[in-house]
């Protein structure tokens, strides 16, 4: 009896997902609990484990398809059952019977292969190709597809038009979805060298949320710079002892997170959010730490960071960062943040204006540490300097509060003993 593979519960408020990648093909052997298919939601990427051991009998939802909760993804059959049965029949039938069975198997496989090929080629045309087909009044059957599983691409349609494919009789005009800003058609020689790839659910959500933040908040950015010598000297002195005791490296994020939580206590508006005509002040600090992955930007949350030591913060950031890169973040890991820290410096950014992570009212941008000449005690000296940027929602945070917040972060980082003494 076949075991069904269905879309599991994906977390609060998540109702659908996109099939990202199948790790197995039809006919492959599968172990129980082995990851078999990857689903992409608008928040996280989830690997679906096999509910039972056996052989993958059917893939019901192809890569790129959108599926709802509980939808059928595929089916697992008893491993090797059919092959064993065929062998038993062949053995009982003797040499001639075995040949007959083998011939029947070959024909069955050929028929199945042909059916599979037809099924795989029954791939709808790419969106751009469909639009061109409608404009040229052509049928998809008139165009040879060169894409995956025989999909008709934009270049295929352009080539067919250039060769003078006959158009179909005029029918009732189709109503096509038009983007907000129509993309001008590429010249034919450029179009054949383009590739159209559907945005992942995660990338669509990132794009939507960032645009919503720009459209909703009265966003403003203030800058300052911090002398990192104190922290760098402290790290150099204690990094080996710290790692030996706590089992994690002493980085910069622990200091920055702690400095932010201290500043949030003094300037609570930066840790608040607007709800209609109300302001919700958070008497806790759940700090989001932006992490870049190959699938896009994700922001896991260090919960109650204000109550944690630097060592505890570093451990939690390490755990979340590893889970993010492995695609194993849970929805709970990414919910409830009250303030975000983004470290563009790891990529070499010298300065930026980070976009708010709505509905939060503040985000701190860290940047590259660079030796620069500065005046200290009337003398020009070279110091490791970093630019800091605080983007904030001016609807709730005044300029004085924003500048004061950033100055407090700067003071804590330049004099790290303040973090230990809670000053």
C-alpha positions as CSV (number, residue, x, y, z in Angstrom):
1,X,0.0,0.0,0.0
2,X,1.3,3.4,-0.9
3,X,2.2,6.1,1.7
4,X,1.2,9.6,0.8
5,X,3.6,12.6,1.2
6,X,1.6,15.7,2.1
7,X,2.4,19.3,2.8
8,X,2.9,19.6,6.6
9,X,1.9,22.4,8.9
10,X,4.3,25.2,8.0
11,X,3.8,27.6,10.9
12,X,1.5,30.3,12.0
13,X,-0.2,32.3,9.2
14,X,1.6,30.3,6.5
15,X,-1.0,28.7,4.2
16,X,0.9,27.8,1.1
17,X,4.3,27.0,-0.2
18,X,6.2,26.5,-3.5
19,X,7.9,23.2,-4.3
20,X,11.5,24.2,-4.4
21,X,13.4,21.0,-5.1
22,X,12.9,17.2,-5.1
23,X,15.9,15.3,-3.7
24,X,14.7,12.0,-5.2
25,X,13.4,10.8,-8.6
26,X,10.6,8.4,-9.2
27,X,11.9,4.9,-8.6
28,X,14.6,6.0,-6.1
29,X,14.8,4.1,-2.8
30,X,14.0,6.2,0.3
31,X,14.8,5.8,4.0
32,X,12.3,6.8,6.7
33,X,12.7,10.4,7.8
34,X,15.1,11.1,5.0
35,X,14.6,14.6,3.5
36,X,12.7,14.1,0.2
37,X,11.5,17.5,-1.0
38,X,12.2,21.1,-0.2
39,X,9.3,23.6,0.2
40,X,9.8,27.4,0.1
41,X,7.4,29.6,2.1
42,X,7.3,33.3,2.4
43,X,9.3,33.0,5.6
44,X,11.5,29.9,5.7
45,X,12.6,26.9,3.6
46,X,11.3,23.6,4.9
47,X,12.6,20.1,4.1
48,X,9.8,17.5,4.2
49,X,11.0,14.1,5.6
50,X,9.8,10.8,4.1
51,X,7.0,9.4,6.3
52,X,8.0,5.8,5.5
53,X,10.8,3.8,3.9
54,X,10.3,2.5,0.4
55,X,10.5,3.6,-3.2
56,X,9.2,7.0,-4.6
57,X,6.3,5.9,-6.7
58,X,4.9,9.2,-7.8
59,X,5.7,13.0,-7.8
60,X,2.3,14.8,-7.7
61,X,3.6,18.3,-7.3
62,X,6.4,19.4,-9.7
63,X,9.1,21.9,-8.8
64,X,7.8,25.5,-9.0
65,X,4.2,24.6,-8.3
66,X,2.3,26.3,-5.4
67,X,0.7,23.9,-2.9
68,X,-1.6,24.4,0.1
69,X,-1.5,22.8,3.5
70,X,-2.2,19.1,3.3
71,X,-1.8,19.0,-0.4
72,X,-0.5,15.7,-2.0
73,X,3.2,16.0,-2.9
74,X,3.9,12.4,-3.9
75,X,3.6,8.7,-2.9
76,X,6.0,6.1,-1.5
77,X,5.5,2.5,-2.4
78,X,6.9,-0.6,-0.7
79,X,10.6,-0.8,-1.7
80,X,11.5,-3.3,-4.4
81,X,8.1,-5.1,-4.1
82,X,7.4,-5.1,-7.9
83,X,10.9,-6.2,-8.9
84,X,10.8,-9.1,-6.4
85,X,7.4,-10.2,-7.8
86,X,8.6,-10.0,-11.4
87,X,11.7,-12.1,-10.5
88,X,9.6,-14.7,-8.8
89,X,7.3,-15.0,-11.8
90,X,10.2,-15.2,-14.2
91,X,11.9,-17.9,-12.1
92,X,8.7,-20.0,-11.9
93,X,8.1,-19.7,-15.7
94,X,11.6,-21.0,-16.6
95,X,14.0,-19.7,-19.3
96,X,11.4,-19.1,-22.0
97,X,9.0,-17.6,-19.5
98,X,11.8,-15.4,-18.2
99,X,12.5,-14.0,-21.6
100,X,8.8,-13.3,-22.1
101,X,8.6,-11.5,-18.8
102,X,11.7,-9.5,-19.6
103,X,10.3,-8.5,-23.0
104,X,7.0,-7.4,-21.3
105,X,8.9,-5.4,-18.8
106,X,10.8,-3.6,-21.6
107,X,7.6,-2.8,-23.4
108,X,5.9,-1.6,-20.2
109,X,9.0,0.6,-19.4
110,X,8.9,2.0,-22.9
111,X,5.2,2.8,-22.7
112,X,5.7,4.3,-19.2
113,X,8.7,6.3,-20.5
114,X,6.6,7.7,-23.4
115,X,3.9,8.6,-21.0
116,X,6.3,10.3,-18.7
117,X,7.8,12.2,-21.6
118,X,4.4,13.4,-22.7
119,X,3.6,14.4,-19.1
120,X,6.9,16.2,-18.7
121,X,6.4,18.0,-22.0
122,X,2.9,19.1,-20.9
123,X,4.6,22.2,-19.3
124,X,2.8,25.5,-19.6
125,X,4.6,28.2,-21.6
126,X,6.7,30.7,-19.6
127,X,4.8,33.9,-18.7
128,X,6.6,36.0,-21.2
129,X,6.1,33.4,-23.9
130,X,2.4,33.2,-23.1
131,X,2.0,36.9,-23.5
132,X,3.8,36.9,-26.9
133,X,1.7,33.9,-28.0
134,X,-1.5,35.9,-27.2
135,X,-0.2,39.0,-28.9
136,X,0.8,37.1,-32.0
137,X,-2.4,35.1,-31.9
138,X,-0.5,31.8,-32.0
139,X,-1.2,28.4,-30.3
140,X,1.4,26.8,-28.0
141,X,1.2,23.7,-30.3
142,X,2.7,25.8,-33.1
143,X,5.9,26.5,-31.2
144,X,8.6,24.0,-30.4
145,X,9.7,24.5,-26.8
146,X,13.4,24.5,-25.9
147,X,13.0,24.9,-22.1
148,X,13.0,22.3,-19.3
149,X,10.5,19.5,-20.0
150,X,9.7,21.1,-23.4
151,X,8.5,24.4,-22.0
152,X,8.0,27.1,-24.6
153,X,10.2,30.1,-23.8
154,X,10.0,33.7,-25.0
155,X,12.9,33.1,-27.5
156,X,11.0,30.1,-29.0
157,X,8.0,32.3,-29.7
158,X,10.2,35.0,-31.2
159,X,11.9,32.5,-33.4
160,X,8.5,31.1,-34.6
161,X,7.3,34.6,-35.4
162,X,10.5,35.3,-37.3
163,X,9.9,32.1,-39.4
164,X,6.4,33.2,-40.1
165,X,4.2,30.8,-38.2
166,X,0.5,31.2,-39.2
167,X,-1.7,32.8,-36.6
168,X,-4.9,31.3,-35.3
169,X,-8.3,32.6,-36.1
170,X,-9.1,35.7,-33.9
171,X,-10.9,34.8,-30.7
172,X,-12.3,36.8,-27.8
173,X,-9.3,38.9,-26.5
174,X,-7.7,37.4,-23.4
175,X,-7.3,39.6,-20.3
176,X,-3.7,39.4,-19.3
177,X,-2.3,40.5,-15.9
178,X,-0.3,43.7,-16.4
179,X,2.5,44.6,-14.0
180,X,2.5,48.0,-12.4
181,X,5.3,49.1,-14.6
182,X,5.3,47.1,-17.9
183,X,8.7,45.8,-18.9
184,X,9.7,46.9,-22.4
185,X,10.2,43.9,-24.8
186,X,13.9,43.0,-25.4
187,X,15.2,43.0,-29.0
188,X,15.0,39.5,-30.5
189,X,18.7,38.9,-30.5
190,X,18.8,39.8,-26.7
191,X,15.7,37.9,-25.8
192,X,17.1,34.5,-26.8
193,X,20.0,35.0,-24.4
194,X,17.7,35.9,-21.4
195,X,16.4,33.6,-18.8
196,X,13.3,34.2,-16.8
197,X,13.2,32.7,-13.3
198,X,10.2,32.9,-11.0
199,X,11.0,34.6,-7.7
200,X,10.9,32.4,-4.6
201,X,8.3,32.9,-2.0
202,X,11.0,34.2,0.3
203,X,12.3,36.7,-2.2
204,X,8.7,37.9,-3.0
205,X,8.2,38.5,0.7
206,X,11.4,40.4,1.1
207,X,10.6,42.6,-1.8
208,X,7.0,43.3,-0.6
209,X,8.0,44.0,3.0
210,X,10.9,46.3,2.1
211,X,8.6,48.3,-0.3
212,X,5.9,48.4,2.3
213,X,8.3,49.8,4.9
214,X,9.4,52.6,2.5
215,X,5.8,53.4,1.6
216,X,4.4,53.3,5.2
217,X,7.1,54.7,7.5
218,X,8.6,58.2,7.6
219,X,12.0,56.8,7.3
220,X,15.1,58.8,8.1
221,X,18.8,57.8,8.7
222,X,21.3,59.4,11.1
223,X,25.0,58.5,11.1
224,X,27.9,58.4,13.6
225,X,31.3,56.7,13.7
226,X,32.9,54.6,16.4
227,X,36.5,54.0,17.3
228,X,36.7,50.2,17.5
229,X,40.2,50.1,19.2
230,X,38.8,49.3,22.7
231,X,36.8,46.3,21.6
232,X,39.5,45.0,19.3
233,X,42.0,45.2,22.1
234,X,39.6,43.5,24.5
235,X,39.0,40.7,21.9
236,X,42.7,40.2,21.3
237,X,43.3,39.9,25.1
238,X,40.5,37.5,25.9
239,X,39.4,35.7,22.7
240,X,41.3,32.4,23.5
241,X,40.1,32.3,27.1
242,X,36.6,33.2,26.1
243,X,36.4,30.5,23.4
244,X,37.8,27.9,25.8
245,X,35.3,28.6,28.5
246,X,32.2,29.2,26.5
247,X,32.8,27.1,23.4
248,X,32.1,30.0,21.0
249,X,34.3,32.7,19.4
250,X,34.2,36.2,20.7
251,X,32.9,38.3,17.8
252,X,31.6,41.9,17.4
253,X,27.9,41.1,17.4
254,X,27.8,40.3,21.1
255,X,29.1,43.7,21.9
256,X,26.9,45.5,19.4
257,X,23.8,43.6,20.6
258,X,24.5,44.4,24.2
259,X,25.2,48.1,23.4
260,X,21.9,48.3,21.6
261,X,19.9,46.8,24.4
262,X,21.4,49.3,26.8
263,X,20.5,52.2,24.5
264,X,16.9,50.8,24.0
265,X,16.3,51.0,27.7
266,X,17.2,54.7,27.7
267,X,15.3,55.5,24.5
268,X,12.2,53.2,24.5
269,X,10.6,54.9,21.4
270,X,13.2,53.1,19.2
271,X,12.0,49.8,20.6
272,X,8.3,50.6,20.0
273,X,5.9,50.3,17.1
274,X,2.8,52.0,15.8
275,X,-0.6,50.2,15.8
276,X,-3.2,52.4,14.3
277,X,-3.3,55.5,16.6
278,X,-1.6,53.7,19.4
279,X,2.1,53.3,20.3
280,X,3.2,49.9,21.7
281,X,6.2,50.2,23.9
282,X,8.1,46.9,24.3
283,X,9.6,46.3,27.8
284,X,11.8,43.6,26.4
285,X,14.4,43.5,23.6
286,X,14.1,40.8,20.9
287,X,17.0,41.7,18.6
288,X,16.8,40.6,15.0
289,X,20.2,39.8,13.3
290,X,20.1,40.1,9.5
291,X,21.8,37.1,7.9
292,X,22.5,36.8,4.1
293,X,21.9,33.4,2.6
294,X,22.0,32.0,-0.9
295,X,18.1,32.2,-0.8
296,X,18.0,35.8,0.3
297,X,18.1,37.9,3.5
298,X,16.6,36.4,6.7
299,X,16.3,38.0,10.1
300,X,16.4,35.4,13.0
301,X,15.7,36.8,16.4
302,X,17.7,36.7,19.6
303,X,14.9,36.7,22.2
304,X,15.3,38.6,25.5
305,X,18.8,39.8,24.5
306,X,18.6,42.4,27.2
307,X,18.7,39.7,29.9
308,X,21.6,37.8,28.3
309,X,25.3,38.0,28.8
310,X,27.7,38.6,25.8
311,X,28.6,34.9,25.8
312,X,24.9,33.8,25.7
313,X,24.3,36.3,22.9
314,X,27.2,35.0,20.9
315,X,26.1,31.4,21.3
316,X,22.5,32.2,20.2
317,X,23.7,34.2,17.2
318,X,26.0,31.3,16.2
319,X,23.1,28.8,16.4
320,X,20.8,31.0,14.4
321,X,23.4,31.8,11.8
322,X,24.2,28.2,11.2
323,X,20.5,27.3,11.0
324,X,20.0,30.1,8.5
325,X,22.8,29.0,6.2
326,X,21.6,25.4,6.4
327,X,18.0,26.4,5.6
328,X,16.8,25.0,9.0
329,X,15.3,28.1,10.6
330,X,11.9,27.7,12.1
331,X,9.1,30.3,11.8
332,X,9.4,30.8,15.6
333,X,13.1,31.8,15.1
334,X,12.1,34.7,12.9
335,X,9.1,36.1,14.8
336,X,8.7,38.9,17.3
337,X,11.8,41.0,16.7
338,X,11.6,44.6,18.2
339,X,14.8,46.0,16.7
340,X,17.2,44.8,14.0
341,X,21.0,44.9,13.5
342,X,22.4,44.6,9.9
343,X,26.1,44.0,9.4
344,X,27.0,45.0,5.8
345,X,30.6,45.4,6.9
346,X,31.2,41.7,6.4
347,X,30.7,42.3,2.7
348,X,32.9,45.4,2.6
349,X,30.2,48.1,2.8
350,X,31.6,51.4,4.1
351,X,28.3,53.2,4.5
352,X,24.6,52.5,3.9
353,X,21.0,53.5,4.8
354,X,19.3,50.3,6.0
355,X,15.6,49.9,5.4
356,X,13.3,49.3,8.4
357,X,12.1,45.8,9.2
358,X,8.4,46.7,9.6
359,X,6.7,47.1,12.0
360,X,9.9,47.9,13.9
361,X,10.9,51.5,14.4
362,X,14.7,51.2,14.2
363,X,17.5,49.3,12.5
364,X,21.2,49.7,13.1
365,X,23.6,49.3,10.2
366,X,27.2,48.2,11.0
367,X,29.9,48.7,8.4
368,X,33.5,47.9,7.4
369,X,36.2,48.6,10.0
370,X,38.8,50.8,8.3
371,X,41.9,52.5,9.6
372,X,41.5,56.3,9.3
373,X,43.3,59.3,10.7
374,X,41.4,60.9,13.7
375,X,42.2,63.5,16.2
376,X,42.7,62.1,19.8
377,X,43.9,64.5,22.6
378,X,45.0,67.1,20.0
379,X,47.1,64.5,18.1
380,X,46.4,62.9,14.7
381,X,46.4,59.2,15.1
382,X,45.4,56.2,13.1
383,X,42.4,54.3,14.5
384,X,40.2,51.4,13.4
385,X,37.0,53.3,12.7
386,X,33.5,52.1,11.7
387,X,30.5,54.1,10.4
388,X,27.2,53.4,12.1
389,X,23.8,54.2,10.6
390,X,20.5,54.2,12.4
391,X,17.4,54.3,10.2
392,X,14.3,55.1,12.2
393,X,10.6,55.8,11.8
394,X,10.2,59.6,12.3
395,X,6.5,59.2,13.0
396,X,7.4,57.8,16.4
397,X,11.1,58.6,17.0
398,X,12.2,62.2,17.1
399,X,15.5,63.3,15.8
400,X,16.9,64.0,19.3
401,X,16.0,60.5,20.4
402,X,17.6,58.9,17.4
403,X,20.8,60.9,17.7
404,X,20.9,60.2,21.5
405,X,20.4,56.5,20.9
406,X,23.2,56.3,18.4
407,X,25.5,58.3,20.7
408,X,24.8,55.8,23.5
409,X,25.7,52.9,21.3
410,X,28.9,54.6,20.3
411,X,29.8,55.4,24.0
412,X,29.3,51.8,25.0
413,X,31.4,50.4,22.1
414,X,34.3,52.8,22.7
415,X,34.3,52.1,26.4
416,X,33.3,48.4,26.6
417,X,33.7,48.4,30.4
418,X,30.4,50.3,30.4
419,X,28.7,47.2,29.1
420,X,30.0,45.1,32.0
421,X,29.1,47.7,34.6
422,X,25.7,48.4,33.0
423,X,26.4,52.1,32.6
